[in-house]
Amino acid sequence: MAEKNHAITARHVVPFQSAARELGLSPATLRRLCKEGIGPTLLQISTRRLGVRRGDLDAWVKTREVGGQR
């Protein structure tokens, strides 16, 4: 059951503005990173709305980790 919930959560779409806020980035900065191909994969939800799959956002954040432990 937990595996099924994880799959559903990974497919959940986070609205673009919420993703930017969660990352602590301005929407313009997140848009630029995505346009340059170094941001998370965007989804065109509708004509005027973008989003990011939760799993893609989490995976992208993981790639941004800096080595070293405190």
C-alpha positions as CSV (number, residue, x, y, z in Angstrom):
1,M,0.0,0.0,0.0
2,A,2.8,2.4,0.8
3,E,4.3,1.8,-2.6
4,K,1.0,2.8,-4.2
5,N,0.8,6.0,-2.2
6,H,4.4,6.9,-3.2
7,A,3.5,6.4,-6.9
8,I,0.4,8.6,-6.5
9,T,2.4,11.3,-4.7
10,A,5.2,11.2,-7.3
11,R,2.6,11.9,-10.0
12,H,0.9,14.7,-8.1
13,V,1.3,18.0,-10.0
14,V,2.6,21.0,-8.1
15,P,1.5,24.4,-9.6
16,F,4.4,26.4,-10.9
17,Q,4.0,29.3,-8.5
18,S,3.9,26.8,-5.5
19,A,7.0,25.0,-6.8
20,A,8.9,28.3,-7.1
21,R,7.8,29.3,-3.6
22,E,8.7,25.9,-2.2
23,L,12.2,26.2,-3.7
24,G,12.7,29.7,-2.4
25,L,13.1,31.0,-6.0
26,S,11.3,33.7,-7.9
27,P,9.0,32.4,-10.6
28,A,11.2,34.2,-13.2
29,T,14.3,32.4,-11.9
30,L,12.7,29.0,-11.9
31,R,11.3,29.7,-15.4
32,R,14.8,30.6,-16.6
33,L,16.4,27.5,-15.1
34,C,13.7,25.3,-16.9
35,K,14.2,27.1,-20.2
36,E,17.9,26.6,-20.0
37,G,17.3,22.9,-19.4
38,I,18.8,22.8,-15.9
39,G,15.5,23.0,-13.9
40,P,12.8,20.4,-13.3
41,T,10.7,19.2,-16.1
42,L,7.6,21.4,-16.6
43,L,4.1,20.3,-17.5
44,Q,1.7,22.5,-19.5
45,I,-1.4,22.0,-17.4
46,S,-3.6,24.3,-19.5
47,T,-3.0,27.2,-21.9
48,R,-1.9,29.5,-19.1
49,R,-0.8,27.2,-16.3
50,L,2.4,25.3,-15.7
51,G,3.2,22.7,-13.1
52,V,5.8,20.2,-12.0
53,R,5.3,16.6,-11.0
54,R,6.1,16.1,-7.3
55,G,8.5,13.3,-8.2
56,D,10.3,15.4,-10.8
57,L,10.6,18.3,-8.4
58,D,12.0,16.1,-5.6
59,A,14.4,14.4,-8.0
60,W,15.7,17.7,-9.2
61,V,16.2,19.0,-5.7
62,K,18.2,15.9,-4.9
63,T,20.6,16.6,-7.9
64,R,21.2,20.1,-6.4
65,E,22.7,18.7,-3.1
66,V,26.2,19.9,-2.3
67,G,28.7,17.4,-0.9
68,G,29.9,17.4,2.7
69,Q,28.1,16.7,6.0
70,R,27.9,18.9,9.1
